Amino acid sequence: MARGTYFSDFEVGQRFVSGGRTITEADVVNFAGISGDYNPLHTDQSFAEKTPFGQRIAHGMLAASISTGLGQTLGIFEGTTLALMEQRFAYKAPMFFGDTIRLSLTVESVKASSKGGKGVVFFKAEILKQDETVAVDGSWTVLFRDRR
């Protein structure tokens, strides 16, 4: 598909899957610094070893943030996105240092603007681990330009 997808080009059921991105310790340390979230579950190995996970886990919002970058690699947003209107996330499985995640976006519905020239695309969004486990389940609502 060409870079930058217009509203009228989306079809219900279309699926877009990004390449992978491995979560590193540096990612988690940098995210903790930017967000101020130094929860020991993410930053303290001794503490994390005593949790049900047995090791440190990445911040859920780190994966959500990375997913927006993975979305950009798909090319569908390039030059045609007018607004990211909403994102919702439900955290389903832990992401460990070294996990590789991908973004899957599936078009659930589309709604043309009554003013013309644009429309809203509703995506089911999943952040998948290397073993296809859904780590984060959610949705994205995006306003796209149209050709008309």
N, C-alpha and C positions, 0 to 999 in steps of 0.2 A: 504494500500500500504506500502511496506517496506520502512524503512528509507533510504534516498538517492536514488533518482530516476535517472536512466540513460537516456540519450538522446533518445534512441530507444524505451523507454517505454512510452513516451509521445504521446498522440493522440489528434488531433484537436478536440476541443469541451470539453475536460476534464476540470472539474472545481474543484478547491480546495478552501475550505473556512476555515478560522481560527476560533478559539474561540474568545471571546470578551475581550476587555481591556477598562476599564473606564478611561476617562481623568479627572485628578484631578487638583486642584489648585496648588498643589506641582509640578506636571508635567509642568505646564505653567510657574511657577516661575523659576524652574530649567532650562527650555529651554530658557527663556529670559536671564538668567545669562550666559548660555553657548554660545548662539548665539549673545548676545548683542542687541537683538531686544526687546526694552522696549516700543514699540508702546503702547500708552494708551488704545487702543482698547483691548489689552490683559491684561494690568496691572492696569488700573485705573477705578474702578467701577463707580465713579461719571461721568467721561467722557463717558464711555461705555453706561450708562443709557440714554444718550442723542442721541445715534446713532440709526439707524433703527433696530439694533439687540436688543436694550434695556438692554443689559448686556454684560459682557466681553465674548470674544470668544477665543478659542485656536488658536495658530498659525497653519496655513495650513501645514507648514514644520514640525511642531511637529507631526501632524497626519501622514505625509509621513514617518517621521523617525520611528514612532511607527510601521508603516506597515511593515518595513523591519524586525523588531523583530517578528511581528505576522507571517510573511512569514517563519521565521526559525522554528516556532512551527509546521508547516505543515510537516516537515521532508523530503520534496522532495529535498531540497538543501544539505542535510547533506552528505558530503564527495564526492559529484558528481559535484558540481558547480566549474567551472574553472574561471568564471568571470561574474560579473554583468556588462553588457556592457552599458546599458542605462536605465534610468527611466524618464518618462514624467508624469507630474501631471497637472490637470486642477481642480481648486477648484470650486465646484458646490453648496455647502450648508455650512453654518456655523456649527462649532462644539463648543458646549457649555461645560462648566465645568459640569461634571456629565454624559455626553454622553458616551455611550459604543460603541466602533467601532470594526469592524471585517474587515479582508482582504479577498477579493474574487479574485482569479487568474483563468482565463480561457485561455486555450491554443488556440491561434488564428492561428498559423502556426509554422512549424518546417523546419529547413534547415540544412541538413547534411554538414559537412565540406568536401571539396574536398580532404583533406589530411587524412580523416578517423579518427576514434577514438574519435570523438566529434561532436557536432552540436549545433545550436542555436535554442532556443525556444522563441517564441514571445507570451507574455501573455497580455491579457486585464486585467488591474488591477482596482479594485474598492474598495474604503474604504467606508463601509456601516455603517450607524448609526443604533441604536437599532430598529428604525421603518422602516428599509430597505431603507431609503433615501440614495442616493449616495452622499456622502460628497465630495469625491475626485475621479475623473475619470482619468484613465491614462493607461500607458503601461510599461511593464518591458521586457527587452531583456537580456536573460541569456545564457551563454555558458556552456554546460554540457559535462562531460565525457560520453563516451559510453563504452559498454562492450568489443567491438572489438578493 
